[in-house]
Amino acid sequence: MMKRLNYYKLLWKSFWFNIHYLPLKQAIKIPIFIYNPIFISKSGSLKIEGTIKRGMIHLGKYSCPIYNRGIKWENKGTIIFKGNCHIGNESFISVGRNGVLTIGNNVANTGKLRIICAKEIIIDENNRLGWETLIMDTSFHPLFDRDKKTFFPAIRPIHIGANNWLGLQCVVMPGANTPDHCIFGLRSIITRNAEIESYCVHGGNPLHIIR
């Protein structure tokens, strides 16, 4: 009985979340299941491209027992899903007013994913994002070049190619651009100047090819 009751609660919360963001024909199919959400902002927009199926997107699903339940949600910009997606528990999604977050088909994370999007983050299809992955396209603090009398940009777009696997506690920094078919080991720091090659395992800081 408790499992059934919890399922009905999930459907009810998810239904209103879908109604808030999606056209009615899409929303009534409940393509997005959201688990124990903490809403900071829902003022932005959300779109799903492609075939709509019930439960194709899971946000905050309890998948990893070492983390707390639920998801924190702050969407002031635009979020686009291009297919199935699984984001695990104790995750945080933040998209600013001018931000566009695009997540491709078959993207999965087990727990504690952090995405902070001020301008543009693209995550292509078939990606696996390990525990405590942090992806942020802003450093929040622009630095001033006294000689050139100008600021270094604090915000740079991020593009994660298809078929990437990011291990535990990887950090993707502003301006990072990864090709398809890459693996990044534990605590890799992926920056815009990193040398990254397809079909290679990368790791460390500075990032380098392991094999």
N, C-alpha and C positions, 0 to 999 in steps of 0.2 A: 504493500500500500504506500509506504514512504517513497519508494522509487517512482511509483506512478504519479504521486503527488508532486514530487520534485520535477518530473518531466513536464507536467501540466504547467507548473510555475515557469519553467524554462520557455515553453511554447508561448505563454502569455507575455512575458517580458520581451521575447524575441519578436513576437508579432507586432508589438507597438514600436519596437526599434525599426523594423522593416517598413511599417506604415509611415514613420517619420521621414525616411529617406527615399523610398522607392515609389515608382508608379504603382497604382493599386493592383494592376494585373500581375506585376512581379511580387509585390508585397504579400499578397494572399497565399503565395506558395511558400512563404517563410524560407527564403534561401539562406538567410543569415541566422545562426544561433549565437546568442551572446550570453555569457555565463557570469553572474554576479558582477555586473558592471558598476564602476564608479564614474559618473559622467561629470567631466569638467566643462565641456562645451559640446553641443551638437548643432552649432549654428552653420556649419559648412554643408557640403553636398557629398553624396555617395552614389556611385554608379556601378552596375554590374554589366559587363559586356559578354555576349555569348549566351549559350543555353542556360536557362534558369531551372534549378532543381532544389527541392527542399533540403536544407541542411548542407549545402555545398560549401558554406563558409562557416567556420567555427572561430569565435573570438573569446579567448579566455577559458577554453575548456580545460578542466582539471586533468592534466596529462602527466604531471611530474609531482610526486608527493613531497619533495623537499621545498616546494614553493607554496605560497598562500594561494587561495582561490581567487578567481576573477580577473578583471582587466580594467585598467584606467583608460578613459577615452576622452581625447580632446581634439575635436575636429572643427576647425574654423575655416578650412580651405576645401580641397577636393580630394576624395579618395576613390580610386578606380580599381575594381577587382576584375580580372580577365578570366576567371575560372575558379576551380576549387582552391581553398586556402584553409590552413589550420594554424592558428596562433594560440599557444598554450597559456597556462595560468600565470598570474602575477606579471603580465605584460603591460606595456604602456605605449599607446599610440598617440602622438601629438603632431598635428598638422596646422601650421599657421595660416593666417588669412590669405596670403599669396602663395601658399604651398600646394603642390600637386603630388600625391603619393600614388604610384601605379604598381600594383602587385599582379604578376602573371599567374598563369594556371599552374596548379600543383606546387604551391609554395607551402612549406611546413616548418613550424617551430614547436618544440615541446614545452618550453617554459621560459619566462622572464626575458622576453624580447623587448628591446627598447628602440623605437623609431621616432626620431625628431626631424620633422620636415618643414623647413622654412621656405624653400623654393621648389626643388624638384628632386624626388627620389624615384628611380625606376628599378624594380626587382623583377627580372625576367623569369620565365617559366622553369619549373623543375629545380627549384632551389631548396636547400636544407640549411636552416639557420639554427646553430647550436644554442644551448643554454646561455643566457645572459649576453647574447649578441647585442651590440649597440651600433646603430646606424644613424648618423647625424650629419646633415648637410650644412650645419652652421657651427662655428666656434663661439658665437654670441659676442665676441669681443674683438672688433677690428683693431689692428695695430697700425700706428702712424709712422710712416717713413719720413724722418726729419729732413733727409737730403732731397728727396723727390717731392716733399710737401704734399703727400697724398696718403690715403689709407689703403692698406692691403684689404681685399675683400674678406669678410668673415663668412660669407655664404657662397657655396659653390655646389652645383648639381652633382648627384651621385647616380651611377648606372652600374648595377650588378648584372653581369651577363647570365645567360641560361646555363643550367646544369652546374651550378656552383655549390660547394659544400663548405660552410663556415663552421669551424669547431667551437668549443667552449670559450666564452668570453672574448670573442673576436670584436674588434672595433673598426668600423668603417668611417673614415673621416671625410670632411668636405672635399669634393672634387675627385674622389676615387672613381675609377672606371675599370672594371674587371672584364676580361674576355670570357667567352663560353668555356665550359669544361675546366674548372679550376677547383682545387682543394686548398683550404687555409687551416693550418693547425692551431692548436691551443694558444689563445691570447695573441693572435696575429694582429698587427696594427696596419691597416690597409689605407694608404695615403694616395694623394693624387700624383705623386712623383715616383711611386713604387714601380719596379719592373716586374710585370706579371705576364706569364705565358700560359697558354692553354695546355691541358694534359700534364700539368705539373702540380706538385705539392709545395706550397709556400708556407713560410713561418717566420716568426721572430719580429724584432723591431731593432734596426730597419728590416723590412720584409725582404726575404731572399728565397731562392729556390732550394728546396731540400732534396727533392728527387724528381 
